[in-house]
Amino acid sequence: MLSSYALDSQVIQKELCTGCGACQGLCPYWGSSRGRTICYYDCERSDGRCQHFCPRMPTDLAALQKKAFPDETVLPELGPYRALYLARAADPEIRGGAQHGGAVSALVELALREGLIDGALLTRAKDTLDPAGVMVTDPDEVRRCSGSSFQIPPTLAVLNEALREDRLRRIGVVGTPCKTLAVCKMRYNPLPDNDNHAGNIRLVIGLFCGWGLDWDGLEALTKRSAPSGAGHVDIPPSKYHSIEFAPRGGGETVSVDLDEVLPLVRPACRACADMTAEFADLSVGGARSADGWETDKKWNQIIVRSKTGEELVALARSRGILEFKDVPDTALDKLKKASLGKKRTAVRTLRERCGGLGYLAPNEALLPLD
Amino acid sequence: MEWTMTLNEPGKVCLMQGNEAIVRGAVEAGINFAASYPGSPSSQILGMLGKIARERGFYAQWATNEVCALEACIGTSLANARSICIVKQNGLLCTADALHCGAQHGVKGGLVIVTSDDPSAHSSTNEFDSRFMAMSADLPMLEPTTMQEAKDMVPYAFELSEQYRQMVLLRLTTRVCHGRSNVTLGPLPEKPRALRKVDEWERLVCVSYRHTPMLETLDSLQEAFEACPYNHYSGPGQPKKLIVAGGTGRLYAEEALRRLGETDKVGLLSLASLWPLPEKLIVRYLQHAEDVLILEEVDPFLERNLQAIAGKNRFHIRFAGRGDGALPRIGELTPELVLAAVSSLVGKSLPKRAAAPREPLLERELNFCAGCPHRATFHLLRRALRHEKNPGVVIGDIGCYIMSSQEAGHYAYQACNCMGSGINLAEGLGQLTAYGLEQKVVTMCGDSTFYHSILPGLINARYHDSNMLLMVLDNSATAMTGFQPHPGTGITAMGDSVAPMEIRPICEAMGCKVAEADPFELEKTEALMTELLQEPGLKVLILRQPCATLKSKQQRTKPKVWVDQDKCLGDGCGCDKFCSRVWGCPGNSWDFTKNKAVIDPVSCVGCGVCAKLCPAGAIMVEGGEKA
């Protein structure tokens, strides 16, 4: 099947496209506009990096996982697992602009400063809107990319272009679960006759993700809720059932009922079974405390999945880049529960939309579903 | 060839194209005025007239459109001028109102309208049979078969026009326009006809009470056509089998009868006076006939009219022709088609001859020329529209860019009507965007079309602020018909330099929001296009880049474009022959031995756009004047 047709019929038409950008930046055929993946012209090749990298095209996920994480313990609910930490950036300035504890910005800055990586693929937004991928080589630039936009910009297009250039040889990637899966495919399942210099990817930091939102819908909502622009957008724990817009430069946070937001969820995200970015070296997300949201609001949970991830966290600890606190006994179970929740939604969606679970379904044998 | 147009050697035989013969005929008729808008197959006529106009003391004009041309001719007729107006079938349709009104008020100085039909629509969007216009407007129409007739009929038509104070239509078809044969020159008048001042009480006014006199004129013309020297008959005096032919059909029929050895047995009535039909002449040969074959292009015009005459006279005749399945319903007549129809009429056929083997021709779609700016425009439009949530609605128009409906323009548009219609189709759709149509509306026109018939539509769209984008593809030329001057070019048919009328200030004076860009500046222009699509209301985007054919005529040296095949990705992932397969310029070819791209140095004009598009940066551009 033609690559462009394969992606269109199996991913875009089925509303499975996450907009990650893995198919872009490789050729003149694919591009995107405001979160929508666009095929400009048909490519007549029957295989291609676009469909090879797409996180929603058929893949033996278990085999991929074995290739990428040969030694790890795999938790059925969370994927490869070495350790779980509760941490935050030691630098209060990083924390100030961060979504939660600023651990990702701190780790990426460290990796760049130490030369572990020479470029970091990050996302930069304008007041949480119009996010775009950037390849950052200056450690001081990293913190400008802090914070979540709740959209999925096609940042992997920027990665693909950087890999094609082959100028940066040690690239770190930060991205949502769909992106970490695509990057894992790039590294461990390259196209036989064109590896796209995927060996230049050295570090992958995944971000916990519930879903991304439609760009236009979110923009309209943001402009309504924070007319002067939102400095920060966050979603408190589910019992609050809201999304919060903090206006840029201070002022009262506006809380919007989540029911206004849910229709804006990208359909593809409903079919995604990965909340914790199971194909990353490190996965980082917000922390939830049994003592209430405020307690751990400014902390991160970090799942260490690989040796590379472990070494980076150890380095951060030894350099005092990250501050740690004890992980409550209940944390891992809470995380598993949340992860399973997303997997269940995915299973339901896939059944509805694709008439079956297909290759995207999580390992059912391991999951106490329905 | 132009010397034959003005050579004053009566009796000399010259080889002439049909279009040249018309020019020569006009010169022999001593015309004072000629006007036309270019259209194949008769585009060359006014071009040649323009070149000899000064020498022969008449005025020639490439008019902004056919209506301007015809109405100018009607105006000059008032001053007793002999005027010739040259249009193609679609142009004649454009003039419909002027033609019908003009028929009612008639003319003073002779006015001949040369109209060329394009059977099979070789260089048209559609076939049309302009004989129906003569019938509809109650105007006399003549049709030549040979180049000699084409020349001779022009002075003849002028004489009729003046005698009956009526416009005369002279119908040509593609083969008559473009064929060549010997023409014996007639004498040239010493000078064009003398003009006469317009008398205070002279009137050329279209009013309803002129209807009856007009019909009476037509009756007189019918009587005159009974003796029209260009109607011919050959064959038995009382033919049982009769062929009635007009135009090319006559020559094909003569050939078929000769080959079948039936010349003496079958009657052949060739009609040059197509409207009004010489009924008595027709009846004379029809009355004994049992089988009649009609040979004509395009529609069964003679066939239906002869059937009516037969019916009126209670003849029992089997008619065969385009309307009766003996010949295809559409398209040109060919000697083979006519031979088959005549064979079936006479009940005898030629022995079959094995056709000589022929190399099969490759199927090839129409394409933009190498380096054509339209290719870049439609590449950018495709990309810009893909950025939209919903697919856009694109409306085409008439010009080279009509080929954008095919692969050359990535199947750009959904609708295309006649010349100048794009703005109006889009205007309507643009209004619907306020009523639930969630699509961007785009239309286009060339520079020549802009002047020809976009202006009133643009005024309408601007006044009603239709939500749409008009792209004016300004390539500084009426390229499709052969680079005739238009009001933007600063030159006239007679070679005078005049002040060009710029498109931008015209649009701005209307109050349109106007942007201008170069389609070869890919990124910038795509961004501009995308931005304009987001803006509400009427937008005009002028895309300026001269026609590649025009430029390659002017440039002395062209840049050398070549492919670094070591860098070229060929059909590999990341390219898949983007330059030759998608971009599709004839200059971008494929090296089958190496499986890499290659530039065809003959086709390439050196525009260098493919070098900007090559995903591997493998196309190099060196030196030369940039095309």
Interface residues (C-beta under 8 A of the other chain):
Chain A: L26 C27 P28 Y29 G31 S33 R36 I38 C39 Y40 Y41 C43 E44 R45 D47 G48 R49 R164 L191 D193 N194 D216
Chain B: R382 R383 R386 H387 E388 K389 H410 D571 G572 C573 G574 C575 D576 F578 R581 V582 L613 P615
